[in-house]
């Protein structure tokens, strides 16, 4: 493996959306339809727990299995969404983010 290749690394949790959430996401998309968002497919939605940043790809194979093992027994949980924002700025949006309350 080429040790000079880097990728953005983060730890995240996959989100399974219900019908209500999908409807709200459709409303948000319609609101921003004139903007140049590259929308993520619903199956790729996630909660970022830790953003690590540009990381040497050689370590991916080293940490993948231990992380999968650590996450194996985590049970499903619910969260309360209460904030919406944009990274970069509103004139040049790059990432739409949704925040949760601290009790989630």
C-alpha distance (Angstrom), angle and dihedral (degrees) to the residues before:
residue distance angle dihedral
X1 . . .
X2 3.81 . .
X3 3.79 105.0 .
X4 3.82 92.1 -158.2
X5 3.81 95.4 67.5
X6 3.79 113.8 100.9
X7 3.79 132.5 -170.4
X8 3.77 133.8 -175.9
X9 3.78 106.9 -93.9
X10 3.78 126.5 -156.9
X11 3.77 137.9 154.3
X12 3.76 112.8 -126.8
X13 3.77 147.3 165.4
X14 3.79 121.7 -128.2
X15 3.81 115.0 -120.5
X16 3.80 121.5 -138.4
X17 3.79 106.9 -158.9
X18 3.79 126.6 -150.1
X19 3.81 124.5 -145.0
X20 3.82 93.0 -92.6
X21 3.81 91.6 53.8
X22 3.80 92.0 47.3
X23 3.81 89.9 51.8
X24 3.82 91.6 50.8
X25 3.81 91.3 48.3
X26 3.81 89.4 52.0
X27 3.81 89.0 52.8
X28 3.80 91.1 50.5
X29 3.81 91.0 48.9
X30 3.81 91.0 52.0
X31 3.80 89.7 50.9
X32 3.82 91.3 54.3
X33 3.82 98.1 34.4
X34 3.81 92.8 117.9
X35 3.81 91.9 52.9
X36 3.78 123.1 87.4
X37 3.79 98.9 -112.4
X38 3.78 117.5 152.8
X39 3.79 94.9 -142.0
X40 3.78 117.9 -143.0
X41 3.78 116.6 -130.0
X42 3.80 112.8 -107.7
X43 3.81 91.0 -115.4
X44 3.83 88.3 62.2
X45 3.82 96.1 51.4
X46 3.78 112.2 123.3
X47 3.78 145.0 159.2
X48 3.77 112.4 -115.5
X49 3.80 108.6 -136.4
X50 3.78 96.0 176.4
X51 3.79 129.4 7.1
X52 3.80 109.5 -154.8
X53 3.81 99.9 173.4
X54 3.79 132.5 -148.0
X55 3.79 106.4 5.0
X56 3.78 134.3 176.5
X57 3.82 106.7 -98.0
X58 3.81 91.7 -137.5
X59 3.80 90.6 76.7
X60 3.83 93.8 56.1
X61 3.80 92.7 80.1
X62 3.80 90.4 46.6
X63 3.81 96.5 53.3
X64 3.82 101.9 32.0
X65 3.81 99.4 82.4
X66 3.83 96.7 43.0
X67 3.82 89.9 49.7
X68 3.81 91.8 48.1
X69 3.82 89.4 49.9
X70 3.80 92.3 48.8
X71 3.81 91.7 51.1
X72 3.81 96.2 44.8
X73 3.83 97.3 93.1
X74 3.80 97.8 41.3
X75 3.80 109.9 121.7
X76 3.80 126.7 -141.7
X77 3.79 115.5 -86.9
X78 3.79 138.8 -176.0
X79 3.79 127.1 -125.0
X80 3.79 133.3 -163.9
X81 3.79 114.4 -129.4
X82 3.80 115.0 -150.3
X83 3.80 109.4 151.3
X84 3.78 138.5 54.9
X85 3.78 127.0 -169.5
X86 3.78 146.9 152.9
X87 3.80 131.2 -123.5
X88 3.78 116.3 -134.0
X89 3.79 103.1 17.5
X90 3.79 139.1 -54.3
X91 3.81 92.1 -100.8
X92 3.81 92.0 53.2
X93 3.83 107.9 25.1
X94 3.80 117.5 -171.4
X95 3.81 105.4 164.8
X96 3.77 130.0 21.6
X97 3.78 110.4 -151.5
X98 3.77 133.0 -169.4
X99 3.79 120.6 -153.2
X100 3.78 132.6 -153.3
X101 3.76 132.9 -146.8
X102 3.80 117.9 -100.8
X103 3.82 93.3 -106.8
X104 3.81 92.2 62.1
